[in-house]
Amino acid sequence: MTVTVTLHDGECDEYSRFGDSYVKHHDGSLDVVRRGERKPHRYESGQWADVAGNEKAWKRPRLWG
């Protein structure tokens, strides 16, 4: 429910809305997905040092048949 992003300067950004989660990308960027918003908040590679909270679970489609 809470996502805390620690920046390189030691400051923290906290997202505490129910359903907030984060996604780490292979290029080093980080998206904080806020429930009810269309666009995630993006941290580019090098902008953030650590993240704690709920990592977004990707749902894979089931193959029926």
ChimeraX attribute file (.defattr): number of C-alpha atoms within 10 A of each C-alpha:
attribute: neighborCount
match mode: 1-to-1
recipient: residues
	/A:1	13
	/A:2	16
	/A:3	22
	/A:4	18
	/A:5	23
	/A:6	17
	/A:7	16
	/A:8	12
	/A:9	9
	/A:10	10
	/A:11	10
	/A:12	15
	/A:13	12
	/A:14	14
	/A:15	19
	/A:16	14
	/A:17	13
	/A:18	11
	/A:19	15
	/A:20	20
	/A:21	24
	/A:22	25
	/A:23	18
	/A:24	14
	/A:25	11
	/A:26	8
	/A:27	8
	/A:28	12
	/A:29	15
	/A:30	23
	/A:31	17
	/A:32	23
	/A:33	21
	/A:34	20
	/A:35	13
	/A:36	10
	/A:37	8
	/A:38	8
	/A:39	11
	/A:40	16
	/A:41	13
	/A:42	14
	/A:43	16
	/A:44	13
	/A:45	13
	/A:46	11
	/A:47	16
	/A:48	20
	/A:49	13
	/A:50	13
	/A:51	20
	/A:52	13
	/A:53	16
	/A:54	16
	/A:55	16
	/A:56	15
	/A:57	9
	/A:58	7
	/A:59	6
	/A:60	6
	/A:61	6
	/A:62	6
	/A:63	5
	/A:64	4
	/A:65	3
